[in-house]
């Protein structure tokens, strides 16, 4: 039965949706800790600079914390193009997990 549920989630995209919600929640906690932004204000369409008022130093801290929390590597050149929470969530969801040393 569990395998059928997994197959259904894969087919319908439910697993992806749950993963993205988990990432969004994690980013909201990180942004709250670093920038003092209320967790409920961190929505998919929110822009880091314009809506969440994060400066470049705060963004560096968010990236480092996200790398640690989600066990991924975010290259500097990829950070430049990420302007919204949705873009960050998608990047993290599609990132290759970092290998443990």
HELIX and SHEET records of a PDB file:
HELIX    1   1 UNK A    2  UNK A   12  1                                  11    
HELIX    2   2 UNK A   14  UNK A   35  1                                  22    
HELIX    3   3 UNK A   39  UNK A   41  5                                   3    
HELIX    4   4 UNK A   56  UNK A   70  1                                  15    
HELIX    5   5 UNK A   76  UNK A   79  1                                   4    
HELIX    6   6 UNK A   85  UNK A   94  1                                  10    
END                                                                             
